[in-house]
Amino acid sequence: MNLEMLQTYTWMAPSLTIILLVTLIGSFYSFKHQKFSLMIATGMVQTVLSPLLPAMAGAVVLGLGILQFYMGVVNSRSSKKSQS
C-alpha cells in the first residue's frame, strides 16, 4: 500500500524526506542544547511519519522516534530533579 501511495502522489516522497531531515537536525540541535521538550516533539513527529515511509526506512525512523521520545522524557525528568 505504501508504494502505491508513493507512486500515486509523487510529491509525497520528497516532502517526507525533507520533513525527516528537518526533524533529525532538530533532534541533534535539541540534544546539543539540552532542550528536551523539542526532543520529545521531534520524536513524536518521527514516530508518526514512520508508517508512511517504505519498509526499511520506516522501521529505522520508528526506532529513532521512540528512542528520542524516551530520552527526552527521561532527561527532562532528571533535569527537573537536579534543579530542585
MOWOUR-V748063 format. One record per residue. N is the residue number from 1. RES is the residue in one letter. PHI is phi in whole degrees, 0 to 359 (* if undefined). PSI is psi in degrees with one decimal (999 if undefined). D_CENTER is the distance of its C-alpha to the mean C-alpha in Angstrom with 1 decimal. Layout:
BEGIN
n:N res:RES phi:PHI psi:PSI d_center:D_CENTER
n:N res:RES phi:PHI psi:PSI d_center:D_CENTER
END
This chain:
BEGIN
n:1 res:M phi:* psi:-39.6 d_center:22.2
n:2 res:N phi:295 psi:-40.9 d_center:19.0
n:3 res:L phi:294 psi:-37.9 d_center:21.2
n:4 res:E phi:296 psi:-41.4 d_center:23.7
n:5 res:M phi:294 psi:-40.8 d_center:21.3
n:6 res:L phi:291 psi:-30.9 d_center:20.0
n:7 res:Q phi:284 psi:-33.2 d_center:23.6
n:8 res:T phi:287 psi:-47.0 d_center:24.8
n:9 res:Y phi:256 psi:92.2 d_center:22.3
n:10 res:T phi:290 psi:-19.4 d_center:22.2
n:11 res:W phi:281 psi:-13.3 d_center:20.3
n:12 res:M phi:288 psi:-42.2 d_center:17.2
n:13 res:A phi:296 psi:-47.2 d_center:16.2
n:14 res:P phi:295 psi:-36.7 d_center:16.4
n:15 res:S phi:291 psi:-37.2 d_center:14.5
n:16 res:L phi:295 psi:-38.0 d_center:11.6
n:17 res:T phi:294 psi:-42.2 d_center:11.8
n:18 res:I phi:295 psi:-44.4 d_center:12.1
n:19 res:I phi:298 psi:-40.8 d_center:9.2
n:20 res:L phi:297 psi:-44.1 d_center:7.0
n:21 res:L phi:296 psi:-39.7 d_center:9.3
n:22 res:V phi:295 psi:-41.0 d_center:9.2
n:23 res:T phi:290 psi:-34.1 d_center:5.6
n:24 res:L phi:294 psi:-42.5 d_center:6.6
n:25 res:I phi:294 psi:-40.4 d_center:9.8
n:26 res:G phi:296 psi:-37.0 d_center:8.9
n:27 res:S phi:290 psi:-37.6 d_center:7.5
n:28 res:F phi:296 psi:-45.1 d_center:10.7
n:29 res:Y phi:298 psi:-43.9 d_center:12.7
n:30 res:S phi:293 psi:-35.9 d_center:11.9
n:31 res:F phi:290 psi:-39.7 d_center:12.8
n:32 res:K phi:294 psi:-38.0 d_center:15.8
n:33 res:H phi:258 psi:11.8 d_center:17.1
n:34 res:Q phi:54 psi:46.4 d_center:16.4
n:35 res:K phi:255 psi:87.1 d_center:14.7
n:36 res:F phi:283 psi:-23.0 d_center:13.1
n:37 res:S phi:291 psi:-35.2 d_center:12.7
n:38 res:L phi:292 psi:-35.3 d_center:10.4
n:39 res:M phi:294 psi:-38.7 d_center:8.3
n:40 res:I phi:297 psi:-43.0 d_center:8.5
n:41 res:A phi:294 psi:-42.7 d_center:7.6
n:42 res:T phi:292 psi:-34.4 d_center:4.4
n:43 res:G phi:296 psi:-38.6 d_center:3.7
n:44 res:M phi:293 psi:-40.6 d_center:5.8
n:45 res:V phi:296 psi:-42.7 d_center:4.8
n:46 res:Q phi:294 psi:-35.8 d_center:2.7
n:47 res:T phi:294 psi:-37.3 d_center:5.8
n:48 res:V phi:288 psi:-34.9 d_center:7.9
n:49 res:L phi:286 psi:-24.3 d_center:7.6
n:50 res:S phi:301 psi:-38.0 d_center:8.5
n:51 res:P phi:292 psi:-20.2 d_center:12.1
n:52 res:L phi:278 psi:-14.4 d_center:12.8
n:53 res:L phi:270 psi:157.5 d_center:12.4
n:54 res:P phi:300 psi:167.8 d_center:15.5
n:55 res:A phi:309 psi:-57.1 d_center:16.2
n:56 res:M phi:290 psi:-45.8 d_center:15.3
n:57 res:A phi:293 psi:-35.8 d_center:12.2
n:58 res:G phi:296 psi:-40.2 d_center:10.9
n:59 res:A phi:293 psi:-40.3 d_center:11.8
n:60 res:V phi:293 psi:-43.8 d_center:10.2
n:61 res:V phi:294 psi:-37.3 d_center:6.7
n:62 res:L phi:298 psi:-44.3 d_center:7.6
n:63 res:G phi:298 psi:-44.2 d_center:8.9
n:64 res:L phi:296 psi:-40.9 d_center:6.3
n:65 res:G phi:295 psi:-44.5 d_center:4.2
n:66 res:I phi:294 psi:-41.0 d_center:7.8
n:67 res:L phi:297 psi:-43.2 d_center:9.0
n:68 res:Q phi:292 psi:-39.5 d_center:7.1
n:69 res:F phi:298 psi:-46.3 d_center:8.1
n:70 res:Y phi:296 psi:-45.3 d_center:11.4
n:71 res:M phi:296 psi:-37.3 d_center:12.0
n:72 res:G phi:295 psi:-41.8 d_center:11.6
n:73 res:V phi:293 psi:-46.8 d_center:14.0
n:74 res:V phi:296 psi:-44.8 d_center:16.4
n:75 res:N phi:290 psi:-33.8 d_center:16.6
n:76 res:S phi:291 psi:-35.8 d_center:17.1
n:77 res:R phi:292 psi:-41.7 d_center:19.8
n:78 res:S phi:290 psi:-32.4 d_center:21.4
n:79 res:S phi:287 psi:-31.6 d_center:21.6
n:80 res:K phi:291 psi:-37.4 d_center:23.2
n:81 res:K phi:291 psi:-37.7 d_center:25.7
n:82 res:S phi:287 psi:-26.2 d_center:26.6
n:83 res:Q phi:283 psi:-26.2 d_center:27.3
n:84 res:S phi:285 psi:999 d_center:29.7
END
